[in-house]
Amino acid sequence: KMVAFDLNSKFEENQHAGKIFIITGVIKNEYSEPRSFIKVTGKLYEPQKKLSHTEQVYAGNMFSELELRNLDMEAIKNRVSNRLGQNKSNVKIGPGQSVPFVIIFSNLPQQLEEFTVEIESSSPA
C-alpha cells in the first residue's frame, strides 16, 4: 500500500568518505488513512546478484548538494535515522500524499551492478 516511484541514482564525491552512491525517490501513501515513520531499505549488488551493502533510512530526511559533498558519514547516518523526517515530514502522510527519501552508501564495491529499494515499514498515524 506504499509505492516508491521517481527513483534516481548518482555518484558524488564526499570530502570525508570519497565516492558515495546516492539513491533518491518518492513514496506515495496508498492506504486509506494517514501513515507515519516510513522506513526504506536500499540494497547494492555486485555481479552475479551478490549483495554488497544494505542501508535503512527514514523518509523525509533530505540533503543539499553541498551537504552531500561536505558532511561526514556519521552526520549523514544520524540525519537519515530521524524517524520523524526533517520538519516532521515523515509524520501523518495522508492518503495519496507523498514524501521524498534519500539513501546514501559509502565504501562502495569495486563493481556495482544494480540496486533495489524496498519500503520496509510504516505506522498508522
CYANA upper distance limits for C-alpha pairs under 8 A (distance plus 0.5 A):
  1 LYS  CA     29 ASN  CA      7.11
  1 LYS  CA     30 GLU  CA      5.39
  1 LYS  CA     31 TYR  CA      5.97
  2 MET  CA     27 ILE  CA      7.02
  2 MET  CA     28 LYS  CA      6.19
  2 MET  CA     29 ASN  CA      5.46
  2 MET  CA     30 GLU  CA      6.04
  2 MET  CA     31 TYR  CA      7.68
  2 MET  CA    119 ILE  CA      7.59
  3 VAL  CA     27 ILE  CA      5.91
  3 VAL  CA     28 LYS  CA      5.67
  3 VAL  CA     29 ASN  CA      7.28
  3 VAL  CA     30 GLU  CA      7.71
  3 VAL  CA    119 ILE  CA      8.25
  4 ALA  CA     25 GLY  CA      7.23
  4 ALA  CA     26 VAL  CA      6.12
  4 ALA  CA     27 ILE  CA      4.90
  4 ALA  CA     28 LYS  CA      6.95
  4 ALA  CA    117 VAL  CA      8.42
  4 ALA  CA    118 GLU  CA      8.42
  4 ALA  CA    119 ILE  CA      7.89
  5 PHE  CA     25 GLY  CA      6.45
  5 PHE  CA     26 VAL  CA      5.94
  5 PHE  CA     27 ILE  CA      6.87
  5 PHE  CA     28 LYS  CA      8.34
  6 ASP  CA     24 THR  CA      8.34
  6 ASP  CA     25 GLY  CA      5.61
  6 ASP  CA     26 VAL  CA      6.50
  7 LEU  CA     23 ILE  CA      7.48
  7 LEU  CA     24 THR  CA      6.18
  7 LEU  CA     25 GLY  CA      4.84
  7 LEU  CA     26 VAL  CA      7.66
  8 ASN  CA     23 ILE  CA      6.19
  8 ASN  CA     24 THR  CA      5.79
  8 ASN  CA     25 GLY  CA      6.81
  9 SER  CA     21 PHE  CA      7.66
  9 SER  CA     22 ILE  CA      5.93
  9 SER  CA     23 ILE  CA      4.89
  9 SER  CA     24 THR  CA      6.78
 10 LYS  CA     21 PHE  CA      6.38
 10 LYS  CA     22 ILE  CA      5.90
 10 LYS  CA     23 ILE  CA      7.32
 11 PHE  CA     19 LYS  CA      7.14
 11 PHE  CA     20 ILE  CA      6.15
 11 PHE  CA     21 PHE  CA      5.09
 11 PHE  CA     22 ILE  CA      6.65
 12 GLU  CA     19 LYS  CA      6.28
 12 GLU  CA     20 ILE  CA      5.88
 12 GLU  CA     21 PHE  CA      6.96
 12 GLU  CA     22 ILE  CA      7.93
 12 GLU  CA     68 LEU  CA      7.95
 12 GLU  CA     69 ARG  CA      7.44
 13 GLU  CA     17 ALA  CA      8.36
 13 GLU  CA     18 GLY  CA      5.90
 13 GLU  CA     19 LYS  CA      5.08
 13 GLU  CA     20 ILE  CA      6.65
 13 GLU  CA     69 ARG  CA      6.46
 14 ASN  CA     18 GLY  CA      5.37
 14 ASN  CA     19 LYS  CA      6.48
 14 ASN  CA     20 ILE  CA      7.00
 14 ASN  CA     68 LEU  CA      6.95
 14 ASN  CA     69 ARG  CA      4.69
 14 ASN  CA     70 ASN  CA      6.43
 14 ASN  CA     71 LEU  CA      8.04
 14 ASN  CA     72 ASP  CA      8.33
 15 GLN  CA     69 ARG  CA      6.47
 15 GLN  CA     70 ASN  CA      6.12
 15 GLN  CA     71 LEU  CA      8.30
 15 GLN  CA     72 ASP  CA      8.26
 16 HIS  CA     70 ASN  CA      7.66
 16 HIS  CA     71 LEU  CA      7.91
 16 HIS  CA     72 ASP  CA      6.02
 16 HIS  CA     73 MET  CA      7.97
 17 ALA  CA     72 ASP  CA      7.45
 17 ALA  CA     73 MET  CA      7.34
 17 ALA  CA    106 SER  CA      6.89
 17 ALA  CA    107 ASN  CA      7.95
 18 GLY  CA    106 SER  CA      8.19
 19 LYS  CA    106 SER  CA      7.30
 19 LYS  CA    107 ASN  CA      8.25
 19 LYS  CA    108 LEU  CA      8.01
 20 ILE  CA    104 ILE  CA      7.28
 20 ILE  CA    105 PHE  CA      6.05
 20 ILE  CA    106 SER  CA      5.28
 20 ILE  CA    107 ASN  CA      7.90
 20 ILE  CA    108 LEU  CA      7.53
 21 PHE  CA    104 ILE  CA      6.27
 21 PHE  CA    105 PHE  CA      5.60
 21 PHE  CA    106 SER  CA      7.14
 21 PHE  CA    108 LEU  CA      8.05
 22 ILE  CA    102 VAL  CA      7.39
 22 ILE  CA    103 ILE  CA      6.28
 22 ILE  CA    104 ILE  CA      5.14
 22 ILE  CA    105 PHE  CA      6.97
 23 ILE  CA    102 VAL  CA      6.11
 23 ILE  CA    103 ILE  CA      5.63
 23 ILE  CA    104 ILE  CA      7.02
 24 THR  CA    100 PRO  CA      7.86
 24 THR  CA    101 PHE  CA      6.19
 24 THR  CA    102 VAL  CA      4.93
 24 THR  CA    103 ILE  CA      6.99
 25 GLY  CA    100 PRO  CA      6.20
 25 GLY  CA    101 PHE  CA      6.02
 25 GLY  CA    102 VAL  CA      7.17
 26 VAL  CA     98 SER  CA      6.89
 26 VAL  CA     99 VAL  CA      6.08
 26 VAL  CA    100 PRO  CA      4.65
 26 VAL  CA    101 PHE  CA      6.46
 27 ILE  CA     59 ALA  CA      8.49
 27 ILE  CA     98 SER  CA      5.83
 27 ILE  CA     99 VAL  CA      5.90
 27 ILE  CA    100 PRO  CA      6.68
 27 ILE  CA    101 PHE  CA      7.98
 28 LYS  CA     96 GLY  CA      6.70
 28 LYS  CA     97 GLN  CA      6.18
 28 LYS  CA     98 SER  CA      4.71
 28 LYS  CA     99 VAL  CA      7.16
 29 ASN  CA     34 PRO  CA      8.12
 29 ASN  CA     35 ARG  CA      7.67
 29 ASN  CA     93 ILE  CA      7.27
 29 ASN  CA     94 GLY  CA      7.28
 29 ASN  CA     95 PRO  CA      5.88
 29 ASN  CA     96 GLY  CA      5.82
 29 ASN  CA     97 GLN  CA      6.22
 29 ASN  CA     98 SER  CA      6.69
 30 GLU  CA     95 PRO  CA      6.20
 30 GLU  CA     96 GLY  CA      6.15
 31 TYR  CA     35 ARG  CA      8.23
 31 TYR  CA     95 PRO  CA      6.24
 31 TYR  CA     96 GLY  CA      8.33
 32 SER  CA     95 PRO  CA      5.94
 33 GLU  CA     94 GLY  CA      6.86
 33 GLU  CA     95 PRO  CA      6.16
 33 GLU  CA    124 PRO  CA      7.86
 33 GLU  CA    125 ALA  CA      8.26
 34 PRO  CA     92 LYS  CA      5.55
 34 PRO  CA     93 ILE  CA      5.57
 34 PRO  CA     94 GLY  CA      4.65
 34 PRO  CA     95 PRO  CA      6.23
 34 PRO  CA    124 PRO  CA      6.83
 34 PRO  CA    125 ALA  CA      5.84
 35 ARG  CA     91 VAL  CA      7.34
 35 ARG  CA     92 LYS  CA      5.70
 35 ARG  CA     93 ILE  CA      5.64
 35 ARG  CA     94 GLY  CA      7.12
 35 ARG  CA    122 SER  CA      6.78
 35 ARG  CA    123 SER  CA      5.98
 35 ARG  CA    124 PRO  CA      5.14
 35 ARG  CA    125 ALA  CA      5.17
 36 SER  CA     84 LEU  CA      8.26
 36 SER  CA     90 ASN  CA      6.11
 36 SER  CA     91 VAL  CA      4.82
 36 SER  CA     92 LYS  CA      5.62
 36 SER  CA     93 ILE  CA      6.64
 36 SER  CA    122 SER  CA      6.31
 36 SER  CA    123 SER  CA      5.66
 36 SER  CA    124 PRO  CA      6.61
 36 SER  CA    125 ALA  CA      5.67
 37 PHE  CA     58 TYR  CA      7.16
 37 PHE  CA     59 ALA  CA      7.90
 37 PHE  CA     83 ARG  CA      5.80
 37 PHE  CA     84 LEU  CA      6.64
 37 PHE  CA     85 GLY  CA      8.43
 37 PHE  CA     90 ASN  CA      6.05
 37 PHE  CA     91 VAL  CA      6.69
 37 PHE  CA    121 SER  CA      8.25
 37 PHE  CA    122 SER  CA      5.82
 37 PHE  CA    123 SER  CA      6.51
 38 ILE  CA     58 TYR  CA      6.28
 38 ILE  CA     59 ALA  CA      6.19
 38 ILE  CA     83 ARG  CA      8.08
 38 ILE  CA     90 ASN  CA      7.03
 38 ILE  CA    119 ILE  CA      7.96
 38 ILE  CA    120 GLU  CA      8.07
 38 ILE  CA    121 SER  CA      6.23
 38 ILE  CA    122 SER  CA      4.78
 38 ILE  CA    123 SER  CA      7.64
 39 LYS  CA     56 GLN  CA      7.40
 39 LYS  CA     57 VAL  CA      6.24
 39 LYS  CA     58 TYR  CA      4.96
 39 LYS  CA     59 ALA  CA      6.68
 39 LYS  CA     83 ARG  CA      8.29
 39 LYS  CA    119 ILE  CA      6.67
 39 LYS  CA    120 GLU  CA      5.79
 39 LYS  CA    121 SER  CA      5.69
 39 LYS  CA    122 SER  CA      6.75
 40 VAL  CA     56 GLN  CA      6.16
 40 VAL  CA     57 VAL  CA      5.88
 40 VAL  CA     58 TYR  CA      6.54
 40 VAL  CA     59 ALA  CA      7.35
 40 VAL  CA    101 PHE  CA      8.44
 40 VAL  CA    117 VAL  CA      7.51
 40 VAL  CA    118 GLU  CA      6.28
 40 VAL  CA    119 ILE  CA      5.05
 40 VAL  CA    120 GLU  CA      5.63
 40 VAL  CA    121 SER  CA      7.71
 41 THR  CA     54 THR  CA      7.43
 41 THR  CA     55 GLU  CA      6.16
 41 THR  CA     56 GLN  CA      4.91
 41 THR  CA     57 VAL  CA      6.97
 41 THR  CA    103 ILE  CA      8.49
 41 THR  CA    117 VAL  CA      6.26
 41 THR  CA    118 GLU  CA      5.68
 41 THR  CA    119 ILE  CA      6.79
 41 THR  CA    120 GLU  CA      6.56
 42 GLY  CA     54 THR  CA      6.20
 42 GLY  CA     55 GLU  CA      5.80
 42 GLY  CA     56 GLN  CA      6.95
 42 GLY  CA    103 ILE  CA      7.07
 42 GLY  CA    115 PHE  CA      7.51
 42 GLY  CA    116 THR  CA      6.21
 42 GLY  CA    117 VAL  CA      5.08
 42 GLY  CA    118 GLU  CA      6.97
 43 LYS  CA     51 LEU  CA      7.60
 43 LYS  CA     52 SER  CA      7.91
 43 LYS  CA     53 HIS  CA      6.14
 43 LYS  CA     54 THR  CA      5.01
 43 LYS  CA     55 GLU  CA      7.08
 43 LYS  CA    115 PHE  CA      5.93
 43 LYS  CA    116 THR  CA      5.76
 43 LYS  CA    117 VAL  CA      7.07
 44 LEU  CA     51 LEU  CA      6.62
 44 LEU  CA     52 SER  CA      5.95
 44 LEU  CA     53 HIS  CA      5.61
 44 LEU  CA     54 THR  CA      7.04
 44 LEU  CA    112 LEU  CA      7.43
 44 LEU  CA    113 GLU  CA      8.18
 44 LEU  CA    114 GLU  CA      6.57
 44 LEU  CA    115 PHE  CA      5.02
 44 LEU  CA    116 THR  CA      7.29
 45 TYR  CA     49 LYS  CA      6.04
 45 TYR  CA     50 LYS  CA      5.81
 45 TYR  CA     51 LEU  CA      5.06
 45 TYR  CA     52 SER  CA      5.70
 45 TYR  CA     53 HIS  CA      7.71
 45 TYR  CA    112 LEU  CA      6.54
 45 TYR  CA    113 GLU  CA      6.21
 45 TYR  CA    114 GLU  CA      5.79
 45 TYR  CA    115 PHE  CA      6.43
 46 GLU  CA     50 LYS  CA      5.56
 46 GLU  CA     51 LEU  CA      6.89
 46 GLU  CA     52 SER  CA      6.71
 46 GLU  CA    109 PRO  CA      7.56
 46 GLU  CA    111 GLN  CA      6.12
 46 GLU  CA    112 LEU  CA      5.42
 46 GLU  CA    113 GLU  CA      5.53
 46 GLU  CA    114 GLU  CA      7.51
 47 PRO  CA    111 GLN  CA      7.44
 47 PRO  CA    112 LEU  CA      7.78
 47 PRO  CA    113 GLU  CA      6.23
 52 SER  CA    109 PRO  CA      7.29
 53 HIS  CA    105 PHE  CA      8.23
 53 HIS  CA    108 LEU  CA      8.50
 55 GLU  CA    103 ILE  CA      7.48
 55 GLU  CA    104 ILE  CA      8.17
 55 GLU  CA    105 PHE  CA      7.76
 56 GLN  CA    103 ILE  CA      8.07
 57 VAL  CA     80 VAL  CA      5.63
 57 VAL  CA     81 SER  CA      6.28
 57 VAL  CA    101 PHE  CA      8.48
 57 VAL  CA    102 VAL  CA      8.14
 57 VAL  CA    103 ILE  CA      7.01
 58 TYR  CA     80 VAL  CA      6.19
 58 TYR  CA     81 SER  CA      6.45
 58 TYR  CA     82 ASN  CA      6.93
 58 TYR  CA     83 ARG  CA      5.83
 58 TYR  CA     84 LEU  CA      8.26
 58 TYR  CA     85 GLY  CA      7.24
 58 TYR  CA     90 ASN  CA      8.15
 58 TYR  CA    101 PHE  CA      7.71
 59 ALA  CA     80 VAL  CA      8.07
 59 ALA  CA     83 ARG  CA      8.04
 59 ALA  CA     85 GLY  CA      6.66
 59 ALA  CA     89 SER  CA      8.48
 59 ALA  CA     90 ASN  CA      6.47
 59 ALA  CA     99 VAL  CA      7.03
 59 ALA  CA    100 PRO  CA      6.52
 59 ALA  CA    101 PHE  CA      4.93
 59 ALA  CA    102 VAL  CA      7.66
 60 GLY  CA     84 LEU  CA      8.14
 60 GLY  CA     85 GLY  CA      4.83
 60 GLY  CA     86 GLN  CA      6.33
 60 GLY  CA     88 LYS  CA      8.30
 60 GLY  CA     89 SER  CA      5.76
 60 GLY  CA     90 ASN  CA      5.79
 60 GLY  CA     99 VAL  CA      6.38
 60 GLY  CA    100 PRO  CA      5.91
 60 GLY  CA    101 PHE  CA      5.92
 61 ASN  CA     79 ARG  CA      6.92
 61 ASN  CA     80 VAL  CA      6.00
 61 ASN  CA     82 ASN  CA      7.81
 61 ASN  CA     85 GLY  CA      5.48
 61 ASN  CA     86 GLN  CA      5.77
 61 ASN  CA    100 PRO  CA      8.26
 61 ASN  CA    101 PHE  CA      6.81
 61 ASN  CA    102 VAL  CA      7.45
 62 MET  CA     80 VAL  CA      8.43
 62 MET  CA     86 GLN  CA      7.95
 62 MET  CA    100 PRO  CA      8.09
 62 MET  CA    101 PHE  CA      7.09
 62 MET  CA    102 VAL  CA      6.71
 63 PHE  CA     67 GLU  CA      6.33
 63 PHE  CA     68 LEU  CA      6.78
 64 SER  CA     68 LEU  CA      6.80
 65 GLU  CA     69 ARG  CA      6.86
 66 LEU  CA     70 ASN  CA      6.60
 67 GLU  CA     71 LEU  CA      5.81
 71 LEU  CA     75 ALA  CA      6.71
 71 LEU  CA     76 ILE  CA      7.04
 72 ASP  CA     76 ILE  CA      6.95
 73 MET  CA     77 LYS  CA      6.49
 73 MET  CA    106 SER  CA      8.31
 74 GLU  CA     78 ASN  CA      6.59
 75 ALA  CA     79 ARG  CA      6.80
 76 ILE  CA     80 VAL  CA      6.86
 76 ILE  CA    104 ILE  CA      8.50
 77 LYS  CA     81 SER  CA      6.63
 78 ASN  CA     82 ASN  CA      7.41
 80 VAL  CA     85 GLY  CA      8.22
 80 VAL  CA    102 VAL  CA      8.39
 80 VAL  CA    103 ILE  CA      8.39
 82 ASN  CA     86 GLN  CA      8.13
 83 ARG  CA     90 ASN  CA      7.46
 84 LEU  CA     88 LYS  CA      5.35
 84 LEU  CA     89 SER  CA      7.09
 84 LEU  CA     90 ASN  CA      5.56
 84 LEU  CA     91 VAL  CA      6.40
 85 GLY  CA     89 SER  CA      5.50
 85 GLY  CA     90 ASN  CA      5.26
 85 GLY  CA     91 VAL  CA      7.99
 86 GLN  CA     90 ASN  CA      8.09
 89 SER  CA     93 ILE  CA      8.36
 89 SER  CA     99 VAL  CA      7.53
 90 ASN  CA     99 VAL  CA      7.32
 91 VAL  CA    125 ALA  CA      7.43
 92 LYS  CA    125 ALA  CA      5.69
 93 ILE  CA     97 GLN  CA      6.38
 93 ILE  CA     98 SER  CA      7.33
 93 ILE  CA     99 VAL  CA      7.91
 93 ILE  CA    125 ALA  CA      8.32
108 LEU  CA    112 LEU  CA      7.96
